[in-house]
């Protein structure tokens, strides 16, 4: 990845990872900031600068460590080593939290965060699962920080239970030889290639994602697929049938035998519309007045009857094409 500049909290350079990043990006301008959460220069930029803003790397210290209960693949959502992303998916849920400042932030205090995670895992009577990738894409981040190479062996050796993370990227080769003990759940997000090309800007192709999840499954990682988010563009039923057919033909026998599915229908927002209209004027508007309704705080979701139709269609097509694969939930 190429960045234009690094904005950094000066104290971040007192950490090992901060020193490593300083050397790694020594050729770029380094601009000191008081807080990664409040960069006035960025906040004052117009929405049209959204794409260019993502060419800046932000380095800081994570100060918020509150775990949130989650009852899907994991028991807790864990604030971890990054937030934001370099990709520009037009529906990105991080935009709801960070508005146009959804650029990649790296947090250098990884030792502190992993120590806390291991301690939490050891205190529980029952083994827990921890989602460490809810605020960013850790496969993408790993290409810069190697944080997964740090996290996975230490957690497996010192912790209890499991960790999990999703991705839209295929750069998994560094993970294939790690000792994971079957305690790292790898989840690949998939969508029809036309949606990836038009809407999931800057991410890996569907074929690359299928190859990557096959490799992770072969390496012994428990693996699942997120069909997410399901977006009801014109001709969506045909697109998702074609996606399932491509999965059936492209996934390995082991992956099809062992995998699980998560299905998430798209949530959109007023903030997305405002940014996308200015930053990507040629992009399609994902807001569908006929199919969507308000969900509070400026957000939109598909109407209950539309969601019910989508769920019925997807369950039937999954059954027809992929067989009795486990569907954890549709939300």
N, C-alpha and C positions, 0 to 999 in steps of 0.2 A: 504494500500500500504506500502511496505517496501522499505526504502531508505538506501543507504550505508553512505551518508554524506550530509551535508548541506553547500552550499557555499552562503555567505551572504554579502550584503553591510552593514557595521556597523551602518550607520544611520537608517537602516530599523528597528532597535530595539527600536527606539524612537516612533514608532507607536504602537497603541493598538494591531493590528494584528501581528506585528513583535514580541511583547512580548508574545502573545499567542502561536505563532509558536515555539519560543525559549523554552517555557515550554513543548509544545507538543512533540518536538523532542530532548529533553534534553539528551537522551541517545546516540545520534549520534555525531560524530565529527563535529564541526562548524568551517568552514574555511573562514576567511575574504577575501573579494575581493574588488577591486577598482570599478568595474562596472559589472553588470549582462550581459552586452553586449560584454564583452571582458575578457574571462577567459583563459589566455594563456595555462594553463595546459590542458584544454579541446581542445582548437584549435589545439594543437600539437599532439593529440592522432591520431592513424591511424583509417581509416574507420571501420576496424574490431572491434573496441571498441564501435561502435554505440549503441548496445544494452545495454552494461554495463554502458555507459554514462547516459542512461536514468534512472539509479538507483540513480542518484544524484538529490537533490532538490536545486533549486536556488531561493534565496529570495532577492528582491531588491525594488527599488522605480521607478515606471513608470514616465518617464520624457517626453515622446512623447504623445501628446493628440490630434493630428490632426484627425478630422472626415473626412471620404471619402464618397462622394455621392455614392449611390447604388440604383438601381431602379428595385429590384426584390421583395423580401418580405419586405425589409426595405428601408428607405430613406437614412440612413447613416450607415456606418460601424464605430463602436466606439472602439478605443483601451481601453481595460478594465483590469480586475484584474489578468489576466494570459496570458501567451503565451506558445506554445509548449505543450507537452503531454507525458504521460508515455507509451501510446500505440505505436506500431511500424507498422503502415500501410505502406506497401511497396511503395505506391504512394503518401504519405503524402505531401500536398502542402506546409506545413511549412518548409519542407526540402529545398524547393527552396529559401526560405528567410534566413534560419538559417544554411543550410548545415547540417553537422553532429551534430551541437549544438542545435538540436530541442528538447532538454529536457524541462521538466516542470519548468517554472519560475513563481513565485508568486509575485505580486506587493502589497505592504502593504498599500499604500496610497489610499485605497478604498473610504474613505470619500471625498477626493479631486475629484476623478473621478466621483463619483455619484453626488456630488454637481454640477459639470460642466454639467453633463448629464441632470439633472433636470432643470438647468438654461436654457440650450439650448431648451429643450422641451417647456418651458413656454414662450419663446420669439416668437415662431412660431405662425403665424395666424392660420394655419391649423394644426391639430394633426399630428405628425410625428411618424414613426416607426424606432426604433434604434436596429441594430444588435450588440449585446454585446458579441457574442461568435465566432467571425470570426478568432481569433488568438489562440483559445484553446478549450477545451471541459469543459464547466462550470459545467456540472453534475458531471464529474470526479473531478474537482477542489473543488466543494462544499463538497465532502467527507473529505477534509482536512481543508478548511477555513470557511465553512458555509456561503460563500459570497452570494449565491443566497437567503439564509434566511435573509440576511441583505439587499440585493438589492431590491427584489420584493416588500416587504411591504412599504419601503420608497419611491420607485418610484411611486407606485400606490397611496400613500397618498399625496405626494408632487409634483409629476410631471404630465405631460400631454402626451397623445398619448400612444404608445405601445413600449415594448421591446420584443426582440426575440432572441433565441439561438438554435443551433442544437446540437445533441449529438449522440454518438454511444454506450452510456452506459445506464444501466437500474436502477441506484440507485436513483429513484425519490421519494421514500417514504417520505422524509422530506418535499417535496414540495406540497404534496397533500392537506394539510390542510391550506395552506396560503391563505390570502385574496388577490386575484389577479384581481378581477373585470373584467375578460375577456380581460385584457390588456397585457397579457404575452403570446406570441405565441410560443408554444413548437413544435419543429421539430425533428423528429427521422429519422436518416439516416439508410437506409436498403440496403442490398445486399443479393444475394443468400448465403445460409450457407456455401457451399463449398468455395466461395470467402472469406467469413469472416474467415473461418478456415485457409486458406492458405495465405491470403494476408492482412487481417485486424487483425494483431496479437495483442493480449492483449485487445481486446474489447469484449463487451457482445455478446452473441449468438443472432441469429435472433428471436428465440422464446422469449428470455428475452426482447428484444427490443419491440416486438409486445405487450407483456404483459404490459410493462412500458407505452407505448403510449396509450393503452386502459385505464389504470389507470388515466393518466393525462387528457384524454378526459372526463372520467367520473367525474373528479374533476372540470370540467368546463373550462379548458384551451382550447383556440383555438389551434388545432393541425394539423400538416401536416407531410407528409413523403417526405424525399429526397431519391430518388433512385439514389444513388451517391457513388462513380462514377461508371458509367456503363463501365465495362471492357470487351473487346471482346476477352476473352480467348477461347480456343477450346470448341465448344459446347455452346457458350454464349447464343444463342437464346433459347435453351432448359432450361438453368439455369434460365434465366429471366422469362420465362413462368412459371416455377416452383415457382419462387419467388412470382409472382403475384397470383398464385393459393394458396400459403400459406398465403398471405395477405388476400385474399378473405375469407378463412376459419377461420383465426385466429383473424382478427380485429373484434371489437364489431360492432353491428349495428349502434350505435351512431357515432363511429369513421368513418365508411364507409359513413355515411350520411353527415357528416360535414367536412371531411378532404379535403385538397388540396395536390397536388403533385408538386414537383420540380424534374427535371431530368437533371443530369449533366454527360456528357461523360468525361472519364478520360483524363487528361493532364499529361504527363510524362516528364522526363528530363534526361539529361546526368548526373547530380548530383545524382539522384536516382539510376541510373544504377551503377555508381561507388561505392556508399555506399552499395547497396544491394549485389553486387557481392562479396564484402569483408566481410560484416557483416552477410549475410544470404546466404552462398554459395550453399545451396541446394534449394533455392527458385526459382520459375519460373521467367524468364525474361519477364517483362511486355512490353518491347519494341517489336513492330511488324512492321518490315520494310515494309511489303506489305500494311498494313492498315494505317500507320502513315506517317506524313510529318513534316518538321521543322516548329516551330512557333516563332523562334527568341530567343536569349539569352539561347541557349542550350536546348530548350524545344521541345517536340513533341506533336502533337495532331492527331486525326484521320482525314484522308483525307475527303474533302467535300462530295464526293460521298458515302463514308463509313458512314459518319454522317447522310446523308440523308436517307440511307437504314435503319440505326438504329432507327432514329426518326419515320419513317413510320412503322417499325415493332412494336416498343414500343407503339405508339398511337393505333394501331390496336389491340394489345393484351390487353392493358389497357381497351379499350372500350369493348372488348369481355368478359373479366374476371371481371372487376370492374365496368363496366357501365359508366355512365356519370360523373365520378369524374373530378373535375377541375384540369387541368394541367396549372400551372402558366407559365412555360417556359421549354424549352429543350435547353441546351447550351452545 
